[in-house]
Amino acid sequence: MNTKWVAALVMLLPAPAGADPLGLIDYDRLFAENADAVEAADADRDLLQVGDIAILRGNEDDVTFMGLDQSGHGAVGCFVSVLASLESALLACEVTLPDEQQAISDDYRTRALAFYAENAFPPVDLAEVTRRYDALVASEIDLARPFCSDPSVVTDFSDRLFVADTNDEIDGMMSIPRLPVANPCL
């Protein structure tokens, strides 16, 4: 594994602002509708298990949520974050992918955003998911500019992600309905 591109990707990803990179999961409603299943994780946090997703809620005034996808198939919210970061880096650095990689990237984006729309809580319109995704991409372009001095950081990662061999992993990620949380992300 090339630690250079992994480190660069981690730098490209914005700091997680909770468990939902597109801000479309109504965690308050989720906890309210599943109040009987909420447990105390410790003195400062509550835990709600929703299928393979464990959600932690802070008990302070500034309530924060953290989702942990335990399915073993990969966190869809994380995947959406990765796709947005790569897209913003490609735009910032004015780099284009080879046609075959671009087709795979477009397919992954289409499938991931549709999955996100169907599995957010409550489900949301695909147009809103796409609008939020595009806003996330736009918000990260300036953050990606420092990496343009070495565009291979972005293209090396794209060379590993946007290939036919990753399709089974992506299919697995979207094989079961579950909340599209972001963590863990790598």
FISEVO-744079 format. One record per atom (N, C-alpha, C): atom name; x, y, z. Coordinates in Angstrom, 3 decimals, m for minus. Example, Ala and Ser with C-alpha at 12.3 -4.5 7.8 and 13.67 -1.06 7.14 Angstrom:
+------+----------+----------+----------+
: name :        x :        y :        z :
+------+----------+----------+----------+
:    N :   13.190 :   m5.690 :    7.800 :
:   CA :   12.300 :   m4.500 :    7.800 :
:    C :   13.200 :   m3.300 :    7.800 :
:    N :   12.850 :   m2.250 :    7.080 :
:   CA :   13.670 :   m1.060 :    7.140 :
:    C :   12.900 :    0.030 :    7.870 :
+------+----------+----------+----------+
//
This chain:
+------+----------+----------+----------+
: name :        x :        y :        z :
+------+----------+----------+----------+
:    N :    0.837 :   m1.175 :    0.000 :
:   CA :    0.000 :    0.000 :    0.000 :
:    C :    0.883 :    1.238 :    0.000 :
:    N :    0.526 :    2.202 :   m0.828 :
:   CA :    1.300 :    3.431 :   m0.945 :
:    C :    0.870 :    4.403 :    0.154 :
:    N :    1.712 :    4.589 :    1.159 :
:   CA :    1.352 :    5.458 :    2.285 :
:    C :    1.242 :    6.916 :    1.862 :
:    N :    1.916 :    7.279 :    0.769 :
:   CA :    1.844 :    8.656 :    0.286 :
:    C :    0.414 :    9.016 :   m0.101 :
:    N :   m0.261 :    8.155 :   m0.881 :
:   CA :   m1.615 :    8.509 :   m1.297 :
:    C :   m2.618 :    8.343 :   m0.179 :
:    N :   m2.395 :    7.406 :    0.740 :
:   CA :   m3.309 :    7.274 :    1.879 :
:    C :   m3.217 :    8.523 :    2.753 :
:    N :   m1.989 :    8.971 :    3.051 :
:   CA :   m1.805 :   10.172 :    3.863 :
:    C :   m2.424 :   11.384 :    3.181 :
:    N :   m2.253 :   11.488 :    1.875 :
:   CA :   m2.810 :   12.623 :    1.144 :
:    C :   m4.335 :   12.591 :    1.165 :
:    N :   m4.912 :   11.417 :    1.028 :
:   CA :   m6.365 :   11.325 :    1.048 :
:    C :   m6.898 :   11.737 :    2.409 :
:    N :   m6.238 :   11.297 :    3.460 :
:   CA :   m6.661 :   11.680 :    4.803 :
:    C :   m6.603 :   13.202 :    4.944 :
:    N :   m5.572 :   13.823 :    4.372 :
:   CA :   m5.450 :   15.285 :    4.427 :
:    C :   m6.554 :   15.951 :    3.606 :
:    N :   m6.943 :   15.331 :    2.496 :
:   CA :   m7.977 :   15.918 :    1.641 :
:    C :   m9.352 :   15.869 :    2.288 :
:    N :   m9.615 :   14.789 :    3.041 :
:   CA :  m10.934 :   14.637 :    3.637 :
:    C :  m11.148 :   15.702 :    4.708 :
:    N :  m12.313 :   16.336 :    4.696 :
:   CA :  m12.564 :   17.316 :    5.739 :
:    C :  m12.749 :   16.596 :    7.072 :
:    N :  m12.506 :   17.313 :    8.151 :
:   CA :  m12.717 :   16.723 :    9.476 :
:    C :  m14.186 :   16.341 :    9.602 :
:    N :  m14.480 :   15.136 :   10.080 :
:   CA :  m15.877 :   14.717 :   10.158 :
:    C :  m16.663 :   15.594 :   11.120 :
:    N :  m17.781 :   16.103 :   10.661 :
:   CA :  m18.650 :   16.931 :   11.493 :
:    C :  m19.800 :   16.076 :   11.977 :
:    N :  m19.509 :   14.921 :   12.493 :
:   CA :  m20.539 :   13.986 :   12.899 :
:    C :  m20.527 :   12.803 :   11.977 :
:    N :  m21.618 :   12.132 :   11.894 :
:   CA :  m21.646 :   10.876 :   11.172 :
:    C :  m22.194 :   10.981 :    9.762 :
:    N :  m22.714 :   12.133 :    9.373 :
:   CA :  m23.434 :   12.264 :    8.110 :
:    C :  m22.806 :   13.362 :    7.258 :
:    N :  m21.975 :   13.011 :    6.273 :
:   CA :  m21.268 :   14.045 :    5.511 :
:    C :  m22.171 :   14.986 :    4.725 :
:    N :  m23.394 :   14.585 :    4.429 :
:   CA :  m24.294 :   15.456 :    3.671 :
:    C :  m25.345 :   16.115 :    4.564 :
:    N :  m25.315 :   15.817 :    5.850 :
:   CA :  m26.235 :   16.451 :    6.791 :
:    C :  m27.695 :   16.135 :    6.540 :
:    N :  m27.995 :   14.895 :    6.160 :
:   CA :  m29.370 :   14.532 :    5.801 :
:    C :  m30.022 :   13.525 :    6.750 :
:    N :  m29.314 :   13.081 :    7.763 :
:   CA :  m29.902 :   12.134 :    8.707 :
:    C :  m30.435 :   12.910 :    9.904 :
:    N :  m31.709 :   12.721 :   10.209 :
:   CA :  m32.335 :   13.395 :   11.354 :
:    C :  m32.099 :   12.535 :   12.593 :
:    N :  m30.932 :   12.731 :   13.217 :
:   CA :  m30.558 :   11.919 :   14.371 :
:    C :  m31.492 :   12.137 :   15.554 :
:    N :  m31.941 :   13.362 :   15.774 :
:   CA :  m32.857 :   13.608 :   16.891 :
:    C :  m34.132 :   12.784 :   16.727 :
:    N :  m34.675 :   12.790 :   15.531 :
:   CA :  m35.894 :   12.009 :   15.262 :
:    C :  m35.616 :   10.511 :   15.383 :
:    N :  m34.464 :   10.069 :   14.894 :
:   CA :  m34.094 :    8.659 :   14.970 :
:    C :  m34.036 :    8.206 :   16.431 :
:    N :  m33.398 :    9.004 :   17.291 :
:   CA :  m33.332 :    8.661 :   18.711 :
:    C :  m34.709 :    8.720 :   19.355 :
:    N :  m35.526 :    9.711 :   18.976 :
:   CA :  m36.867 :    9.838 :   19.555 :
:    C :  m37.755 :    8.653 :   19.172 :
:    N :  m37.691 :    8.246 :   17.908 :
:   CA :  m38.538 :    7.139 :   17.449 :
:    C :  m38.062 :    5.780 :   17.953 :
:    N :  m36.826 :    5.710 :   18.441 :
:   CA :  m36.279 :    4.457 :   18.969 :
:    C :  m35.863 :    4.610 :   20.429 :
:    N :  m36.604 :    5.429 :   21.172 :
:   CA :  m36.241 :    5.762 :   22.550 :
:    C :  m36.080 :    4.516 :   23.426 :
:    N :  m36.874 :    3.480 :   23.196 :
:   CA :  m36.778 :    2.263 :   24.008 :
:    C :  m35.466 :    1.508 :   23.790 :
:    N :  m34.809 :    1.736 :   22.659 :
:   CA :  m33.570 :    1.016 :   22.342 :
:    C :  m32.318 :    1.808 :   22.708 :
:    N :  m32.481 :    3.045 :   23.175 :
:   CA :  m31.333 :    3.881 :   23.527 :
:    C :  m30.749 :    3.412 :   24.855 :
:    N :  m29.424 :    3.233 :   24.865 :
:   CA :  m28.718 :    2.799 :   26.074 :
:    C :  m27.678 :    3.841 :   26.459 :
:    N :  m27.308 :    3.861 :   27.726 :
:   CA :  m26.221 :    4.740 :   28.167 :
:    C :  m24.907 :    4.053 :   27.816 :
:    N :  m24.103 :    4.689 :   26.978 :
:   CA :  m22.790 :    4.137 :   26.638 :
:    C :  m21.804 :    4.433 :   27.760 :
:    N :  m21.895 :    5.631 :   28.308 :
:   CA :  m21.111 :    6.050 :   29.465 :
:    C :  m21.801 :    7.291 :   30.029 :
:    N :  m21.169 :    7.974 :   30.947 :
:   CA :  m21.805 :    9.122 :   31.595 :
:    C :  m22.088 :   10.267 :   30.633 :
:    N :  m21.356 :   10.331 :   29.541 :
:   CA :  m21.482 :   11.458 :   28.619 :
:    C :  m22.170 :   11.144 :   27.303 :
:    N :  m22.437 :    9.855 :   27.032 :
:   CA :  m22.975 :    9.506 :   25.714 :
:    C :  m24.028 :    8.412 :   25.804 :
:    N :  m24.997 :    8.496 :   24.871 :
:   CA :  m26.003 :    7.444 :   24.681 :
:    C :  m25.660 :    6.678 :   23.427 :
:    N :  m26.146 :    5.448 :   23.346 :
:   CA :  m25.880 :    4.577 :   22.203 :
:    C :  m27.196 :    4.052 :   21.657 :
:    N :  m27.329 :    4.079 :   20.350 :
:   CA :  m28.469 :    3.484 :   19.658 :
:    C :  m27.927 :    2.579 :   18.570 :
:    N :  m28.318 :    1.327 :   18.595 :
:   CA :  m27.917 :    0.371 :   17.564 :
:    C :  m29.058 :    0.267 :   16.558 :
:    N :  m28.778 :    0.573 :   15.299 :
:   CA :  m29.763 :    0.470 :   14.221 :
:    C :  m29.187 :   m0.487 :   13.194 :
:    N :  m29.581 :   m1.738 :   13.247 :
:   CA :  m28.993 :   m2.746 :   12.374 :
:    C :  m27.511 :   m2.855 :   12.669 :
:    N :  m26.683 :   m2.684 :   11.636 :
:   CA :  m25.231 :   m2.756 :   11.789 :
:    C :  m24.596 :   m1.417 :   12.156 :
:    N :  m25.405 :   m0.414 :   12.393 :
:   CA :  m24.891 :    0.918 :   12.685 :
:    C :  m25.053 :    1.224 :   14.168 :
:    N :  m23.959 :    1.603 :   14.807 :
:   CA :  m23.999 :    2.072 :   16.186 :
:    C :  m23.878 :    3.589 :   16.148 :
:    N :  m24.813 :    4.272 :   16.814 :
:   CA :  m24.798 :    5.730 :   16.818 :
:    C :  m24.608 :    6.207 :   18.254 :
:    N :  m23.587 :    7.027 :   18.441 :
:   CA :  m23.329 :    7.644 :   19.742 :
:    C :  m23.865 :    9.070 :   19.719 :
:    N :  m24.523 :    9.448 :   20.812 :
:   CA :  m25.047 :   10.803 :   20.957 :
:    C :  m24.462 :   11.402 :   22.229 :
:    N :  m23.875 :   12.577 :   22.102 :
:   CA :  m23.368 :   13.277 :   23.276 :
:    C :  m24.516 :   13.783 :   24.122 :
:    N :  m24.331 :   13.833 :   25.427 :
:   CA :  m25.384 :   14.280 :   26.341 :
:    C :  m25.180 :   15.708 :   26.824 :
:    N :  m24.303 :   16.454 :   26.178 :
:   CA :  m24.066 :   17.834 :   26.579 :
:    C :  m24.956 :   18.760 :   25.774 :
:    N :  m24.911 :   20.062 :   26.098 :
:   CA :  m25.727 :   21.038 :   25.372 :
:    C :  m25.427 :   21.026 :   23.884 :
:    N :  m24.153 :   20.887 :   23.542 :
:   CA :  m23.731 :   20.825 :   22.149 :
:    C :  m23.739 :   19.359 :   21.719 :
:    N :  m24.929 :   18.831 :   21.459 :
:   CA :  m25.081 :   17.408 :   21.141 :
:    C :  m24.428 :   17.100 :   19.803 :
:    N :  m23.570 :   16.090 :   19.784 :
:   CA :  m22.966 :   15.637 :   18.536 :
:    C :  m23.260 :   14.153 :   18.375 :
:    N :  m23.311 :   13.725 :   17.149 :
:   CA :  m23.587 :   12.336 :   16.834 :
:    C :  m22.406 :   11.737 :   16.094 :
:    N :  m22.139 :   10.481 :   16.336 :
:   CA :  m21.089 :    9.763 :   15.623 :
:    C :  m21.654 :    8.397 :   15.255 :
:    N :  m21.600 :    8.045 :   13.993 :
:   CA :  m22.092 :    6.760 :   13.542 :
:    C :  m20.948 :    5.829 :   13.217 :
:    N :  m21.109 :    4.585 :   13.550 :
:   CA :  m20.075 :    3.597 :   13.288 :
:    C :  m20.701 :    2.434 :   12.527 :
:    N :  m20.311 :    2.269 :   11.267 :
:   CA :  m20.829 :    1.194 :   10.425 :
:    C :  m20.053 :   m0.076 :   10.741 :
:    N :  m20.742 :   m1.060 :   11.317 :
:   CA :  m20.104 :   m2.311 :   11.729 :
:    C :  m20.430 :   m3.465 :   10.793 :
:    N :  m20.933 :   m3.149 :    9.603 :
:   CA :  m21.379 :   m4.195 :    8.684 :
:    C :  m20.228 :   m4.966 :    8.061 :
:    N :  m19.043 :   m4.371 :    8.040 :
:   CA :  m17.917 :   m5.013 :    7.374 :
:    C :  m17.920 :   m4.793 :    5.876 :
:    N :  m18.913 :   m4.068 :    5.365 :
:   CA :  m19.008 :   m3.817 :    3.922 :
:    C :  m18.476 :   m2.447 :    3.527 :
:    N :  m18.132 :   m1.612 :    4.470 :
:   CA :  m17.670 :   m0.258 :    4.166 :
:    C :  m18.763 :    0.753 :    4.408 :
:    N :  m18.401 :    1.882 :    4.963 :
:   CA :  m19.360 :    2.919 :    5.293 :
:    C :  m19.691 :    3.747 :    4.052 :
:    N :  m20.968 :    3.794 :    3.696 :
:   CA :  m21.382 :    4.519 :    2.497 :
:    C :  m21.159 :    6.014 :    2.654 :
:    N :  m21.407 :    6.549 :    3.829 :
:   CA :  m21.158 :    7.973 :    4.045 :
:    C :  m19.695 :    8.314 :    3.845 :
:    N :  m18.822 :    7.423 :    4.298 :
:   CA :  m17.392 :    7.615 :    4.095 :
:    C :  m17.064 :    7.587 :    2.606 :
:    N :  m17.653 :    6.646 :    1.895 :
:   CA :  m17.408 :    6.521 :    0.463 :
:    C :  m17.832 :    7.797 :   m0.267 :
:    N :  m18.973 :    8.363 :    0.128 :
:   CA :  m19.432 :    9.616 :   m0.459 :
:    C :  m18.427 :   10.728 :   m0.160 :
:    N :  m17.887 :   10.750 :    1.059 :
:   CA :  m16.864 :   11.743 :    1.412 :
:    C :  m15.616 :   11.583 :    0.555 :
:    N :  m15.200 :   10.340 :    0.350 :
:   CA :  m14.018 :   10.071 :   m0.476 :
:    C :  m14.260 :   10.522 :   m1.911 :
:    N :  m15.424 :   10.166 :   m2.465 :
:   CA :  m15.736 :   10.574 :   m3.839 :
:    C :  m15.742 :   12.100 :   m3.972 :
:    N :  m16.341 :   12.786 :   m2.999 :
:   CA :  m16.396 :   14.249 :   m3.043 :
:    C :  m14.995 :   14.849 :   m2.948 :
:    N :  m14.156 :   14.298 :   m2.085 :
:   CA :  m12.792 :   14.810 :   m1.939 :
:    C :  m11.981 :   14.611 :   m3.211 :
:    N :  m12.129 :   13.441 :   m3.815 :
:   CA :  m11.417 :   13.201 :   m5.069 :
:    C :  m11.913 :   14.116 :   m6.178 :
:    N :  m13.225 :   14.265 :   m6.258 :
:   CA :  m13.777 :   15.134 :   m7.301 :
:    C :  m13.311 :   16.576 :   m7.104 :
:    N :  m13.302 :   17.051 :   m5.862 :
:   CA :  m12.858 :   18.417 :   m5.612 :
:    C :  m11.371 :   18.575 :   m5.945 :
:    N :  m10.562 :   17.556 :   m5.651 :
:   CA :   m9.131 :   17.621 :   m5.976 :
:    C :   m8.910 :   17.626 :   m7.483 :
:    N :   m9.673 :   16.822 :   m8.205 :
:   CA :   m9.548 :   16.809 :   m9.664 :
:    C :   m9.910 :   18.176 :  m10.243 :
:    N :  m10.975 :   18.779 :   m9.704 :
:   CA :  m11.380 :   20.106 :  m10.171 :
:    C :  m10.341 :   21.162 :   m9.798 :
:    N :   m9.852 :   21.110 :   m8.563 :
:   CA :   m8.872 :   22.097 :   m8.097 :
:    C :   m7.596 :   22.040 :   m8.928 :
:    N :   m7.170 :   20.832 :   m9.237 :
:   CA :   m5.897 :   20.645 :   m9.944 :
:    C :   m6.068 :   20.603 :  m11.457 :
:    N :   m7.323 :   20.723 :  m11.908 :
:   CA :   m7.644 :   20.675 :  m13.329 :
:    C :   m7.076 :   19.425 :  m13.984 :
:    N :   m7.304 :   18.297 :  m13.303 :
:   CA :   m6.855 :   16.997 :  m13.788 :
:    C :   m8.081 :   16.235 :  m14.274 :
:    N :   m7.952 :   15.553 :  m15.395 :
:   CA :   m9.040 :   14.711 :  m15.879 :
:    C :   m8.611 :   13.253 :  m15.797 :
:    N :   m9.587 :   12.420 :  m15.547 :
:   CA :   m9.340 :   10.980 :  m15.493 :
:    C :   m9.430 :   10.394 :  m16.894 :
:    N :   m8.749 :    9.283 :  m17.133 :
:   CA :   m8.962 :    8.566 :  m18.396 :
:    C :  m10.443 :    8.192 :  m18.518 :
:    N :  m10.940 :    8.080 :  m19.741 :
:   CA :  m12.364 :    7.829 :  m19.979 :
:    C :  m12.894 :    6.635 :  m19.194 :
:    N :  m12.136 :    5.533 :  m19.152 :
:   CA :  m12.596 :    4.333 :  m18.449 :
:    C :  m12.741 :    4.601 :  m16.951 :
:    N :  m11.775 :    5.302 :  m16.366 :
:   CA :  m11.866 :    5.638 :  m14.943 :
:    C :  m13.005 :    6.620 :  m14.676 :
:    N :  m13.201 :    7.576 :  m15.568 :
:   CA :  m14.284 :    8.540 :  m15.390 :
:    C :  m15.636 :    7.844 :  m15.423 :
:    N :  m15.788 :    6.859 :  m16.297 :
:   CA :  m17.044 :    6.107 :  m16.368 :
:    C :  m17.302 :    5.356 :  m15.063 :
:    N :  m16.264 :    4.754 :  m14.501 :
:   CA :  m16.412 :    4.038 :  m13.222 :
:    C :  m16.726 :    5.032 :  m12.111 :
:    N :  m16.025 :    6.167 :  m12.091 :
:   CA :  m16.279 :    7.205 :  m11.092 :
:    C :  m17.729 :    7.682 :  m11.168 :
:    N :  m18.216 :    7.953 :  m12.371 :
:   CA :  m19.599 :    8.404 :  m12.550 :
:    C :  m20.588 :    7.350 :  m12.073 :
:    N :  m20.311 :    6.081 :  m12.378 :
:   CA :  m21.182 :    4.990 :  m11.942 :
:    C :  m21.216 :    4.896 :  m10.415 :
:    N :  m20.039 :    4.954 :   m9.781 :
:   CA :  m19.976 :    4.874 :   m8.319 :
:    C :  m20.723 :    6.045 :   m7.681 :
:    N :  m20.547 :    7.238 :   m8.245 :
:   CA :  m21.228 :    8.414 :   m7.702 :
:    C :  m22.741 :    8.247 :   m7.816 :
:    N :  m23.212 :    7.848 :   m8.984 :
:   CA :  m24.644 :    7.669 :   m9.200 :
:    C :  m25.224 :    6.657 :   m8.221 :
:    N :  m24.555 :    5.516 :   m8.089 :
:   CA :  m25.048 :    4.463 :   m7.195 :
:    C :  m24.989 :    4.878 :   m5.733 :
:    N :  m23.888 :    5.515 :   m5.325 :
:   CA :  m23.730 :    5.907 :   m3.918 :
:    C :  m24.753 :    6.970 :   m3.520 :
:    N :  m25.000 :    7.941 :   m4.399 :
:   CA :  m25.965 :    8.987 :   m4.060 :
:    C :  m27.387 :    8.440 :   m4.028 :
:    N :  m27.712 :    7.513 :   m4.926 :
:   CA :  m29.038 :    6.884 :   m4.893 :
:    C :  m29.216 :    6.073 :   m3.606 :
:    N :  m28.182 :    5.332 :   m3.213 :
:   CA :  m28.226 :    4.567 :   m1.966 :
:    C :  m28.401 :    5.510 :   m0.778 :
:    N :  m27.667 :    6.611 :   m0.799 :
:   CA :  m27.737 :    7.600 :    0.268 :
:    C :  m29.163 :    8.129 :    0.403 :
:    N :  m29.772 :    8.487 :   m0.730 :
:   CA :  m31.135 :    9.027 :   m0.712 :
:    C :  m32.124 :    8.031 :   m0.125 :
:    N :  m31.993 :    6.775 :   m0.496 :
:   CA :  m32.924 :    5.741 :   m0.042 :
:    C :  m32.737 :    5.383 :    1.424 :
:    N :  m31.520 :    5.539 :    1.951 :
:   CA :  m31.226 :    5.039 :    3.293 :
:    C :  m31.002 :    6.114 :    4.342 :
:    N :  m31.086 :    7.389 :    3.946 :
:   CA :  m31.031 :    8.458 :    4.940 :
:    C :  m32.273 :    8.325 :    5.816 :
:    N :  m32.257 :    8.948 :    6.964 :
:   CA :  m33.435 :    8.900 :    7.832 :
:    C :  m33.903 :   10.313 :    8.101 :
:    N :  m35.113 :   10.641 :    7.632 :
:   CA :  m35.957 :    9.866 :    6.730 :
:    C :  m35.387 :    9.898 :    5.312 :
:    N :  m35.874 :    8.976 :    4.443 :
:   CA :  m35.393 :    8.989 :    3.055 :
:    C :  m35.581 :   10.387 :    2.447 :
:    N :  m34.701 :   10.723 :    1.525 :
:   CA :  m34.717 :   12.070 :    0.961 :
:    C :  m34.678 :   11.983 :   m0.562 :
:    N :  m35.122 :   13.025 :   m1.199 :
:   CA :  m35.147 :   13.095 :   m2.654 :
:    C :  m33.717 :   13.075 :   m3.207 :
:    N :  m33.506 :   12.333 :   m4.286 :
:   CA :  m32.186 :   12.229 :   m4.906 :
:    C :  m31.662 :   13.600 :   m5.332 :
:    N :  m32.540 :   14.484 :   m5.761 :
:   CA :  m32.104 :   15.822 :   m6.169 :
:    C :  m31.474 :   16.567 :   m4.986 :
:    N :  m32.035 :   16.399 :   m3.788 :
:   CA :  m31.465 :   17.063 :   m2.610 :
:    C :  m30.118 :   16.447 :   m2.240 :
:    N :  m30.004 :   15.131 :   m2.346 :
:   CA :  m28.725 :   14.473 :   m2.078 :
:    C :  m27.671 :   14.986 :   m3.059 :
:    N :  m28.027 :   15.072 :   m4.324 :
:   CA :  m27.101 :   15.556 :   m5.346 :
:    C :  m26.706 :   17.009 :   m5.089 :
:    N :  m27.673 :   17.840 :   m4.705 :
:   CA :  m27.379 :   19.241 :   m4.393 :
:    C :  m26.393 :   19.337 :   m3.226 :
:    N :  m26.630 :   18.549 :   m2.176 :
:   CA :  m25.731 :   18.573 :   m1.013 :
:    C :  m24.344 :   18.046 :   m1.378 :
:    N :  m24.310 :   17.005 :   m2.194 :
:   CA :  m23.026 :   16.443 :   m2.624 :
:    C :  m22.233 :   17.484 :   m3.427 :
:    N :  m22.905 :   18.124 :   m4.377 :
:   CA :  m22.235 :   19.145 :   m5.192 :
:    C :  m21.718 :   20.291 :   m4.318 :
:    N :  m22.481 :   20.660 :   m3.292 :
:   CA :  m22.032 :   21.709 :   m2.369 :
:    C :  m20.812 :   21.249 :   m1.572 :
:    N :  m20.785 :   19.976 :   m1.179 :
:   CA :  m19.631 :   19.437 :   m0.464 :
:    C :  m18.395 :   19.477 :   m1.360 :
:    N :  m18.548 :   19.060 :   m2.611 :
:   CA :  m17.435 :   19.108 :   m3.565 :
:    C :  m16.927 :   20.545 :   m3.690 :
:    N :  m17.829 :   21.481 :   m3.895 :
:   CA :  m17.441 :   22.886 :   m4.078 :
:    C :  m16.727 :   23.429 :   m2.835 :
:    N :  m17.172 :   23.000 :   m1.656 :
:   CA :  m16.572 :   23.509 :   m0.415 :
:    C :  m15.155 :   22.997 :   m0.186 :
:    N :  m14.783 :   21.920 :   m0.865 :
:   CA :  m13.468 :   21.323 :   m0.646 :
:    C :  m12.431 :   21.698 :   m1.701 :
:    N :  m12.815 :   22.412 :   m2.729 :
:   CA :  m11.886 :   22.730 :   m3.809 :
:    C :  m10.683 :   23.522 :   m3.300 :
:    N :  m10.922 :   24.553 :   m2.515 :
:   CA :   m9.793 :   25.344 :   m2.003 :
:    C :   m8.904 :   24.519 :   m1.080 :
:    N :   m9.499 :   23.593 :   m0.317 :
:   CA :   m8.707 :   22.730 :    0.570 :
:    C :   m7.783 :   21.809 :   m0.226 :
:    N :   m8.187 :   21.473 :   m1.445 :
:   CA :   m7.406 :   20.550 :   m2.269 :
:    C :   m6.274 :   21.227 :   m3.036 :
:    N :   m6.348 :   22.515 :   m3.215 :
:   CA :   m5.348 :   23.222 :   m4.039 :
:    C :   m3.895 :   22.977 :   m3.619 :
:    N :   m3.574 :   22.900 :   m2.324 :
:   CA :   m2.169 :   22.648 :   m1.958 :
:    C :   m1.610 :   21.333 :   m2.509 :
:    N :   m2.476 :   20.395 :   m2.842 :
:   CA :   m2.013 :   19.110 :   m3.351 :
:    C :   m1.771 :   19.125 :   m4.851 :
:    N :   m2.086 :   20.235 :   m5.494 :
:   CA :   m1.930 :   20.317 :   m6.942 :
:    C :   m0.465 :   20.356 :   m7.379 :
:    N :    0.437 :   20.643 :   m6.454 :
:   CA :    1.858 :   20.617 :   m6.815 :
:    C :    2.314 :   19.205 :   m7.148 :
:    N :    1.551 :   18.206 :   m6.682 :
:   CA :    1.856 :   16.808 :   m6.999 :
:    C :    0.548 :   16.080 :   m7.317 :
:    N :   m0.014 :   16.296 :   m8.514 :
:   CA :   m1.300 :   15.696 :   m8.872 :
:    C :   m1.296 :   14.166 :   m8.830 :
:    N :   m0.109 :   13.557 :   m8.798 :
:   CA :   m0.070 :   12.089 :   m8.737 :
:    C :   m0.704 :   11.575 :   m7.446 :
:    N :   m0.754 :   12.417 :   m6.414 :
:   CA :   m1.419 :   12.022 :   m5.176 :
:    C :   m2.875 :   11.673 :   m5.474 :
:    N :   m3.523 :   12.509 :   m6.269 :
:   CA :   m4.919 :   12.286 :   m6.627 :
:    C :   m5.042 :   11.182 :   m7.665 :
:    N :   m4.215 :   11.222 :   m8.692 :
:   CA :   m4.345 :   10.232 :   m9.766 :
:    C :   m3.953 :    8.835 :   m9.296 :
:    N :   m2.979 :    8.725 :   m8.389 :
:   CA :   m2.615 :    7.399 :   m7.872 :
:    C :   m3.786 :    6.767 :   m7.128 :
:    N :   m4.483 :    7.575 :   m6.326 :
:   CA :   m5.641 :    7.040 :   m5.607 :
:    C :   m6.757 :    6.679 :   m6.586 :
:    N :   m6.975 :    7.527 :   m7.576 :
:   CA :   m7.987 :    7.240 :   m8.599 :
:    C :   m7.652 :    5.955 :   m9.348 :
:    N :   m6.359 :    5.738 :   m9.605 :
:   CA :   m5.931 :    4.513 :  m10.294 :
:    C :   m6.275 :    3.262 :   m9.495 :
:    N :   m6.350 :    3.381 :   m8.186 :
:   CA :   m6.677 :    2.234 :   m7.337 :
:    C :   m8.180 :    2.083 :   m7.106 :
:    N :   m8.901 :    3.218 :   m7.074 :
:   CA :  m10.333 :    3.178 :   m6.771 :
:    C :  m11.194 :    2.958 :   m8.002 :
:    N :  m10.895 :    3.633 :   m9.070 :
:   CA :  m11.760 :    3.598 :  m10.240 :
:    C :  m11.287 :    2.559 :  m11.247 :
:    N :  m11.297 :    1.308 :  m10.810 :
:   CA :  m10.960 :    0.162 :  m11.652 :
:    C :  m12.028 :   m0.907 :  m11.439 :
:    N :  m12.176 :   m1.779 :  m12.411 :
:   CA :  m13.212 :   m2.815 :  m12.347 :
:    C :  m13.072 :   m3.711 :  m11.107 :
:    N :  m11.845 :   m3.898 :  m10.626 :
:   CA :  m11.620 :   m4.777 :   m9.477 :
:    C :  m12.301 :   m4.290 :   m8.205 :
:    N :  m12.604 :   m3.005 :   m8.101 :
:   CA :  m13.236 :   m2.493 :   m6.886 :
:    C :  m14.751 :   m2.640 :   m6.903 :
:    N :  m15.315 :   m3.042 :   m8.021 :
:   CA :  m16.768 :   m3.123 :   m8.151 :
:    C :  m17.405 :   m4.052 :   m7.116 :
:    N :  m16.792 :   m5.210 :   m6.842 :
:   CA :  m17.359 :   m6.131 :   m5.854 :
:    C :  m17.435 :   m5.482 :   m4.481 :
:    N :  m16.390 :   m4.730 :   m4.113 :
:   CA :  m16.384 :   m4.050 :   m2.820 :
:    C :  m17.490 :   m2.988 :   m2.763 :
:    N :  m17.664 :   m2.261 :   m3.847 :
:   CA :  m18.705 :   m1.230 :   m3.893 :
:    C :  m20.082 :   m1.882 :   m3.859 :
:    N :  m20.264 :   m2.998 :   m4.580 :
:   CA :  m21.529 :   m3.731 :   m4.520 :
:    C :  m21.827 :   m4.182 :   m3.097 :
:    N :  m20.813 :   m4.697 :   m2.399 :
:   CA :  m20.987 :   m5.133 :   m1.016 :
:    C :  m21.392 :   m3.984 :   m0.115 :
:    N :  m20.785 :   m2.834 :   m0.337 :
:   CA :  m21.081 :   m1.657 :    0.470 :
:    C :  m22.554 :   m1.279 :    0.378 :
:    N :  m23.132 :   m1.476 :   m0.799 :
:   CA :  m24.521 :   m1.085 :   m1.010 :
:    C :  m25.449 :   m2.292 :   m1.137 :
:    N :  m25.051 :   m3.406 :   m0.520 :
:   CA :  m25.841 :   m4.632 :   m0.652 :
:    C :  m26.979 :   m4.736 :    0.355 :
:    N :  m26.890 :   m4.007 :    1.453 :
:   CA :  m27.946 :   m4.065 :    2.466 :
:    C :  m28.349 :   m2.641 :    2.841 :
:    N :  m29.641 :   m2.405 :    3.061 :
:   CA :  m30.067 :   m1.070 :    3.484 :
:    C :  m29.485 :   m0.747 :    4.866 :
:    N :  m28.901 :    0.438 :    5.013 :
:   CA :  m28.418 :    0.902 :    6.314 :
:    C :  m28.124 :    2.380 :    6.226 :
:    N :  m28.083 :    3.034 :    7.361 :
:   CA :  m27.798 :    4.457 :    7.398 :
:    C :  m26.459 :    4.754 :    6.738 :
:    N :  m26.387 :    5.781 :    5.906 :
:   CA :  m25.135 :    6.118 :    5.231 :
:    C :  m24.221 :    6.983 :    6.096 :
:    N :  m23.746 :    6.391 :    7.189 :
:   CA :  m22.855 :    7.141 :    8.083 :
:    C :  m21.440 :    7.195 :    7.512 :
:    N :  m20.615 :    8.058 :    8.097 :
:   CA :  m19.308 :    8.329 :    7.523 :
:    C :  m18.151 :    7.580 :    8.175 :
:    N :  m18.273 :    7.128 :    9.374 :
:   CA :  m17.116 :    6.584 :   10.091 :
:    C :  m17.276 :    5.090 :   10.320 :
:    N :  m16.237 :    4.313 :   10.310 :
:   CA :  m14.845 :    4.696 :   10.080 :
:    C :  m14.607 :    4.985 :    8.611 :
:    N :  m13.596 :    5.772 :    8.320 :
:   CA :  m13.431 :    6.248 :    6.943 :
:    C :  m12.258 :    5.665 :    6.184 :
:    N :  m11.369 :    4.922 :    6.723 :
:   CA :  m10.327 :    4.321 :    5.893 :
:    C :   m9.993 :    2.937 :    6.358 :
+------+----------+----------+----------+
//
